[in-house]
């Protein structure tokens, strides 16, 4: 019988035994959560969602005079930044399906904030342009977003602020790595047998 080895401090965390799969290409994941005694209010996802909801709620409150909802100012802002120009691109950026994006654009167009223009090169493509009113509304957004986020970061030092952004980016990187890993096609084993699958 092979004697058991005493674990060393340098050994990687036994994440697999705790039900957590290590992310490929990174250090072994640590099981920060487990099913036994799981508390949603201690979840990082729950805390991020709560912060995001409260920030969005305050932004919408401060935009009441402009008659823009949280769902409406986001596409308006993305259009003003010049990162998107078509309905399909805007739908992807806003994480909406084409039908929901079309309904949202109907409301923005009814308010005189944007207009849809069919492409001359490809009639199937519809471009979105901000009107002068839409450009003015979008120009006011950075000040509101800065004010609201600064209020939520009250008491943070510059070092803490930079560290927080770094932690959030690491979480985002982990999430994107997992997504890419799950969508990779299965690798095919090369065999000397020409009839091998």
C-alpha positions in Angstrom: 0.0 0.0 0.0 1.4 3.4 -1.0 1.9 5.7 1.9 -0.1 8.9 1.8 1.8 12.1 1.3 1.5 15.0 3.7 0.2 18.0 1.8 2.7 20.9 1.4 1.9 24.6 1.7 3.0 25.0 -1.9 0.4 22.5 -3.1 -2.3 24.1 -5.2 -5.8 24.4 -3.6 -7.9 21.3 -4.2 -10.6 23.1 -6.0 -11.8 20.1 -8.0 -12.6 18.3 -4.8 -14.7 21.3 -3.6 -16.7 21.3 -6.8 -14.9 24.2 -8.5 -13.2 23.6 -11.9 -9.9 25.5 -12.4 -9.9 27.9 -15.3 -7.6 26.7 -18.0 -4.4 28.7 -18.3 -4.6 30.1 -14.8 -3.7 29.2 -11.2 -6.0 26.6 -9.6 -9.3 28.2 -8.5 -10.0 28.5 -4.8 -13.5 27.5 -3.7 -14.7 30.7 -2.0 -18.2 29.4 -1.9 -19.8 26.0 -1.3 -23.3 24.7 -1.3 -23.5 24.1 2.4 -24.4 27.3 4.2 -24.4 29.4 1.0 -25.6 33.0 1.7 -26.7 35.0 -1.4 -26.0 38.3 0.3 -22.4 37.3 0.6 -22.2 36.5 -3.2 -19.9 38.8 -5.2 -22.4 38.5 -8.1 -25.2 39.7 -5.8 -23.2 42.6 -4.5 -22.2 43.7 -8.0 -25.8 43.4 -9.2 -27.0 45.5 -6.3 -24.4 48.2 -6.9 -25.2 48.3 -10.6 -29.0 48.5 -9.9 -28.5 51.4 -7.4 -26.2 53.3 -9.8 -28.7 52.8 -12.6 -31.6 53.9 -10.4 -29.7 57.1 -9.4 -28.7 57.9 -13.0 -32.3 57.6 -14.1 -33.4 59.8 -11.3 -31.0 62.5 -12.3 -32.1 62.2 -15.9 -35.8 62.7 -15.1 -35.8 66.3 -16.5 -34.5 65.0 -19.8 -37.2 62.3 -20.0 -34.7 59.6 -20.5 -35.0 56.2 -18.9 -32.1 53.9 -18.0 -32.8 51.7 -21.0 -32.8 54.7 -23.3 -29.7 56.7 -22.3 -27.4 53.7 -22.8 -27.9 53.3 -26.6 -27.9 57.1 -26.9 -24.5 57.3 -25.2 -23.1 54.4 -27.3 -24.2 56.1 -30.5 -22.6 59.4 -29.4 -19.3 57.6 -28.8 -19.2 56.4 -32.4 -18.6 52.8 -31.6 -21.7 51.6 -33.3 -23.8 52.8 -36.3 -26.2 50.1 -37.2 -29.2 48.5 -35.5 -27.5 45.1 -35.3 -24.3 46.6 -33.8 -26.3 48.6 -31.2 -28.3 45.6 -30.3 -25.2 43.6 -29.6 -23.6 46.4 -27.6 -26.8 46.8 -25.5 -27.2 43.0 -25.1 -30.7 43.2 -26.6 -32.4 41.1 -29.3 -33.2 42.9 -32.6 -36.9 43.1 -31.8 -36.3 44.8 -28.4 -33.8 47.1 -30.0 -36.2 48.1 -32.7 -38.9 48.9 -30.1 -36.4 51.0 -28.1 -35.4 52.9 -31.2 -39.0 53.6 -32.0 -39.3 55.4 -28.6 -36.1 57.3 -29.1 -37.1 58.3 -32.6 -40.5 59.4 -31.4 -38.7 61.7 -28.9 -36.7 63.2 -31.8 -33.4 61.9 -30.5 -32.4 59.7 -33.4 -33.3 58.7 -36.9 -32.8 55.5 -39.0 -31.3 55.8 -42.4 -31.1 52.9 -44.8 -27.6 52.2 -46.2 -27.1 53.2 -49.8 -24.5 50.5 -50.4 -26.6 47.7 -48.8 -30.4 48.3 -48.5 -30.6 45.6 -45.9 -28.5 47.6 -43.5 -30.0 50.4 -41.4 -27.8 53.0 -39.9 -28.8 55.1 -36.8 -28.0 58.8 -36.6 -28.4 61.1 -33.6 -30.4 64.3 -34.3 -29.2 67.6 -32.9 -31.5 67.1 -30.0 -30.0 63.6 -29.4 -26.5 64.9 -29.6 -27.3 67.5 -26.9 -28.9 64.9 -24.7 -25.9 62.6 -25.1 -23.5 65.4 -24.4 -25.0 65.8 -20.9 -24.5 62.2 -19.9 -20.8 62.1 -19.0 -21.4 64.7 -16.3 -24.3 62.8 -14.8 -22.4 59.5 -14.9 -19.3 61.0 -13.3 -21.4 62.6 -10.5 -23.3 59.5 -9.7 -20.3 57.2 -9.7 -18.2 59.6 -7.6 -21.0 59.7 -5.0 -20.9 55.9 -4.8 -17.1 55.9 -4.4 -17.2 58.4 -1.5 -14.5 57.6 1.0 -12.3 55.6 -1.4 -8.7 56.5 -1.8 -7.1 56.7 -5.2 -5.2 53.4 -4.5 -8.4 51.7 -3.4 -10.2 53.0 -6.5 -7.5 51.6 -8.8 -7.4 48.3 -6.8 -11.2 47.9 -7.2 -11.0 48.4 -10.9 -8.2 45.8 -11.1 -10.2 43.3 -9.2 -13.3 43.8 -11.3 -11.2 43.4 -14.5 -9.8 40.1 -13.2 -13.3 38.9 -12.6 -14.3 40.0 -16.1 -11.2 38.2 -17.5 -12.1 35.0 -15.7 -15.7 35.2 -17.0 -14.5 35.8 -20.6 -12.0 33.0 -20.4 -14.7 30.6 -19.2 -17.0 31.7 -22.1 -14.3 31.2 -24.7 -13.4 27.8 -23.2 -17.0 26.6 -23.4 -17.4 27.8 -27.0 -14.2 26.2 -28.4 -14.8 23.3 -30.8 -13.7 19.9 -29.6 -10.2 19.0 -30.6 -9.7 16.1 -32.9 -7.1 13.5 -32.1 -4.7 12.9 -35.1 -4.1 9.2 -35.5 -1.9 7.1 -37.8 -4.9 5.1 -38.8 -6.6 6.8 -41.8 -9.9 5.3 -40.8 -9.7 6.6 -37.2 -12.4 9.2 -36.3 
